[in-house]
Amino acid sequence: MIELRTPAEIEQMRPAGRFVAESLATLREETKVGTNLLAIDRRAHELIRRAGAESCYIDYHPSFGASPFGKVICTSINDAVLHGLPHDYALRDGDLVTLDFAVAVDGWVADSAVSFVVGTPRDEDLALIETTQRALDAAIAAATVGNRVGDISAAIAAVARAEGLSINTDFGGHGVGRTMHGDPHVPNDGRPGRGYPLKPGLVVALEPWFLHTTDELVTDPDGWTLRSADGSRGAHSEHTVAITEDGPIVLTDRSFLGVA
């Protein structure tokens, strides 16, 4: 069921968005060559406890997950792009890292993801990250009253296709509110003018993610981590966005912190 939020409820969602934005900025700043993925999870858990917030991941067990996730942040590395389950791995020079973080504050959820490189970057990785960011910007610009979900999806796809990238539509954006995943599904490809009409009060997580040379995924033995089928690297950018009469509001915006 698609739920629309009142202006007052959108205001109530702002603390969750700000907390997720600040936490991702902190975790990104602290993540270096040599940082263990389990240490990132512990630090994220500490931030959640300190804020009196609630993790959306630790007990999360959808049909595609092998078991409850058991951690509070997704850490996807290199050819892993989604649902990366933190494990005992120390980051190496040049690793492409994606942190995906969803938390509830006072019962309202915000969800965001950022990709970056630790140490010495590859030009192609930086280009892929930048493409996901531009696709996210295009998606946000299309998230206006009077458009439809297909307009958001088409805006994302146009950026990807201009860079010669293929697109997977199995996993994409989604409604956000009292729970992490709700309707509508917002795929990263679609046709303009199609799908659910965008109305004031709709809150969605928009999340372009792309792989260098494929759109096919395989699942790790951990039952969660999704990797490219051909070993190529992936990047992922995500924000929680409220659609209003005055335009989209990016609830997880990090620009006030001086970071993308």
C-alpha positions as CSV (number, residue, x, y, z in Angstrom):
1,M,0.0,0.0,0.0
2,I,1.3,3.4,-0.9
3,E,1.1,5.9,2.0
4,L,1.3,9.7,1.7
5,R,2.7,11.8,4.5
6,T,1.3,15.1,5.8
7,P,3.7,18.1,5.8
8,A,3.9,17.7,9.6
9,E,4.9,14.0,9.2
10,I,7.6,15.0,6.7
11,E,8.9,17.4,9.3
12,Q,9.0,14.6,11.8
13,M,11.1,12.5,9.4
14,R,13.8,15.2,9.2
15,P,15.7,14.0,12.4
16,A,16.0,10.5,10.9
17,G,17.3,11.9,7.6
18,R,19.8,14.1,9.4
19,F,21.0,11.3,11.6
20,V,21.6,9.0,8.6
21,A,23.4,11.8,6.7
22,E,25.7,12.7,9.7
23,S,26.4,9.0,10.4
24,L,27.4,8.2,6.8
25,A,29.6,11.3,6.7
26,T,31.3,10.2,9.9
27,L,31.7,6.6,8.8
28,R,33.1,7.7,5.4
29,E,35.6,10.0,7.1
30,E,36.8,7.2,9.4
31,T,37.0,4.4,6.8
32,K,40.5,4.1,5.6
33,V,42.9,1.5,4.1
34,G,43.2,-1.1,6.9
35,T,39.7,-0.5,8.4
36,N,37.9,-3.8,9.1
37,L,34.3,-4.1,7.9
38,L,33.3,-5.4,11.3
39,A,34.8,-2.2,12.9
40,I,32.6,-0.1,10.6
41,D,29.6,-2.1,11.8
42,R,30.6,-1.7,15.4
43,R,31.0,2.1,14.9
44,A,27.6,2.3,13.2
45,H,26.1,0.4,16.1
46,E,27.7,2.8,18.5
47,L,26.2,5.8,16.7
48,I,22.8,4.2,16.7
49,R,22.9,3.5,20.4
50,R,24.2,7.0,21.3
51,A,21.3,8.6,19.3
52,G,18.7,6.3,20.8
53,A,17.8,5.2,17.2
54,E,16.8,1.8,15.9
55,S,18.5,-0.2,13.2
56,C,16.4,-1.2,10.2
57,Y,18.8,-4.0,9.2
58,I,19.7,-6.1,12.2
59,D,16.5,-8.1,12.3
60,Y,15.7,-7.6,8.6
61,H,14.7,-11.0,7.0
62,P,13.0,-10.6,3.6
63,S,12.2,-13.5,1.3
64,F,15.5,-13.1,-0.6
65,G,17.7,-13.1,2.6
66,A,19.1,-16.4,3.9
67,S,18.6,-15.3,7.5
68,P,18.1,-12.2,9.6
69,F,20.8,-9.7,8.4
70,G,22.4,-9.5,11.9
71,K,24.4,-6.3,11.3
72,V,23.4,-2.6,11.3
73,I,25.0,-1.4,8.0
74,C,25.7,-2.8,4.5
75,T,29.3,-2.8,3.5
76,S,29.7,-3.7,-0.2
77,I,33.3,-3.9,-1.6
78,N,34.5,-3.8,-5.2
79,D,32.4,-6.2,-7.2
80,A,29.8,-6.3,-4.4
81,V,27.2,-3.6,-4.9
82,L,24.2,-4.3,-2.7
83,H,23.4,-5.9,0.7
84,G,27.1,-6.4,1.6
85,L,27.1,-8.3,4.9
86,P,30.0,-7.0,7.1
87,H,32.6,-9.7,7.7
88,D,36.3,-9.9,8.8
89,Y,38.0,-8.1,5.9
90,A,40.5,-5.2,6.2
91,L,40.2,-2.7,3.4
92,R,43.0,-2.6,0.9
93,D,44.4,0.3,-1.1
94,G,42.1,1.1,-4.0
95,D,39.0,-0.7,-2.7
96,L,35.7,0.6,-3.8
97,V,33.4,0.9,-0.8
98,T,29.7,1.3,-0.6
99,L,28.0,2.0,2.8
100,D,24.2,1.7,2.9
101,F,22.6,2.7,6.1
102,A,18.9,2.7,7.2
103,V,17.8,3.8,10.6
104,A,14.5,4.7,12.4
105,V,14.4,7.8,14.7
106,D,11.2,8.2,16.7
107,G,9.6,5.6,14.5
108,W,10.5,7.3,11.1
109,V,12.9,5.7,8.7
110,A,15.6,7.3,6.5
111,D,17.8,5.3,4.1
112,S,20.9,6.4,2.2
113,A,24.0,5.0,0.6
114,V,27.4,6.4,-0.6
115,S,30.2,4.9,-2.6
116,F,33.9,6.0,-2.4
117,V,37.4,4.7,-2.8
118,V,39.9,4.2,0.0
119,G,43.5,4.9,-0.9
120,T,44.6,5.2,-4.5
121,P,41.5,5.3,-6.8
122,R,41.1,3.9,-10.3
123,D,39.8,6.5,-12.8
124,E,37.1,4.1,-13.9
125,D,35.8,3.7,-10.4
126,L,35.6,7.4,-9.8
127,A,33.7,7.8,-13.1
128,L,31.3,5.1,-12.1
129,I,30.7,6.7,-8.7
130,E,30.1,10.0,-10.4
131,T,27.7,8.5,-12.8
132,T,25.5,7.1,-9.9
133,Q,25.6,10.5,-8.3
134,R,24.5,12.2,-11.5
135,A,21.7,9.6,-11.9
136,L,20.6,10.3,-8.4
137,D,20.5,14.1,-9.1
138,A,18.4,13.4,-12.2
139,A,16.1,11.2,-10.2
140,I,15.6,13.8,-7.6
141,A,14.9,16.5,-10.2
142,A,12.2,14.3,-11.7
143,A,10.6,13.7,-8.3
144,T,8.0,16.4,-8.7
145,V,4.3,16.5,-8.3
146,G,2.6,15.7,-11.7
147,N,5.3,13.4,-12.8
148,R,5.1,9.6,-12.4
149,V,7.4,6.9,-11.1
150,G,8.4,6.1,-14.7
151,D,9.7,9.7,-15.1
152,I,12.1,9.1,-12.2
153,S,13.2,5.7,-13.6
154,A,13.7,7.1,-17.1
155,A,15.8,9.9,-15.7
156,I,18.1,7.4,-14.0
157,A,18.3,5.2,-17.1
158,A,19.2,8.1,-19.4
159,V,22.3,8.9,-17.4
160,A,23.4,5.2,-17.3
161,R,22.8,4.6,-20.9
162,A,24.7,7.7,-21.9
163,E,27.7,6.1,-20.2
164,G,27.1,2.7,-22.0
165,L,26.0,1.0,-18.8
166,S,23.3,-1.7,-18.6
167,I,20.7,-1.6,-15.9
168,N,19.3,-4.1,-13.5
169,T,15.7,-3.5,-12.4
170,D,15.4,-6.3,-9.8
171,F,16.5,-3.9,-7.0
172,G,15.9,-0.2,-6.9
173,G,14.1,2.6,-5.1
174,H,11.2,2.2,-2.7
175,G,8.7,3.9,-0.4
176,V,10.0,4.9,3.0
177,G,8.1,5.8,6.1
178,R,7.4,3.8,9.2
179,T,9.2,0.9,7.6
180,M,12.3,0.7,5.4
181,H,10.8,-0.9,2.3
182,G,7.4,0.1,1.1
183,D,5.5,0.8,-2.1
184,P,6.0,2.0,-4.7
185,H,9.0,0.2,-6.2
186,V,11.1,2.7,-8.2
187,P,13.2,0.7,-10.7
188,N,16.3,2.3,-12.2
189,D,14.8,2.0,-15.7
190,G,11.4,2.8,-17.0
191,R,9.2,4.8,-19.4
192,P,8.3,8.4,-18.9
193,G,4.7,9.1,-18.1
194,R,4.1,5.5,-16.8
195,G,3.5,4.2,-13.3
196,Y,2.2,5.7,-10.1
197,P,1.6,9.4,-10.2
198,L,3.8,11.4,-7.9
199,K,1.7,13.2,-5.2
200,P,2.6,15.5,-2.4
201,G,3.5,13.5,0.7
202,L,5.1,10.5,-1.1
203,V,8.5,9.7,0.4
204,V,10.8,7.4,-1.5
205,A,14.4,6.2,-1.3
206,L,15.9,6.7,-4.8
207,E,19.0,4.5,-5.4
208,P,20.8,4.3,-8.7
209,W,23.4,1.5,-8.7
210,F,25.4,0.3,-11.6
211,L,28.1,-2.2,-12.5
212,H,31.0,-1.5,-14.9
213,T,30.2,-4.2,-17.5
214,T,27.1,-6.2,-16.6
215,D,23.7,-5.9,-15.0
216,E,23.7,-9.5,-13.7
217,L,24.1,-10.3,-10.0
218,V,25.1,-13.4,-8.0
219,T,24.7,-14.0,-4.3
220,D,27.5,-14.8,-2.0
221,P,27.4,-17.9,0.2
222,D,26.5,-15.6,3.1
223,G,23.0,-15.4,1.5
224,W,23.1,-11.6,1.4
225,T,25.9,-10.0,-0.5
226,L,25.1,-9.3,-4.2
227,R,28.1,-9.2,-6.6
228,S,28.5,-8.7,-10.3
229,A,28.3,-11.9,-12.3
230,D,31.5,-11.0,-14.2
231,G,33.6,-9.6,-11.3
232,S,33.3,-5.9,-12.5
233,R,33.0,-3.3,-9.8
234,G,29.8,-1.5,-8.7
235,A,28.8,1.8,-7.2
236,H,25.6,2.9,-5.5
237,S,24.2,6.3,-4.5
238,E,20.9,6.8,-2.5
239,H,18.9,9.4,-0.8
240,T,15.5,9.6,0.9
241,V,13.4,12.2,-0.8
242,A,10.0,13.7,0.1
243,I,7.8,14.9,-2.7
244,T,6.1,18.2,-1.9
245,E,4.1,20.9,-3.7
246,D,7.2,23.1,-3.4
247,G,9.5,20.5,-4.9
248,P,11.6,17.5,-3.7
249,I,13.1,17.6,-0.2
250,V,16.3,15.5,0.2
251,L,15.9,14.3,3.8
252,T,19.3,12.6,3.9
253,D,21.2,15.5,2.2
254,R,24.8,15.6,3.3
255,S,25.8,18.8,1.6
256,F,25.4,20.9,4.8
257,L,28.3,18.8,6.2
258,G,30.5,19.7,3.2
259,V,30.4,16.2,1.7
260,A,28.6,14.7,-1.3
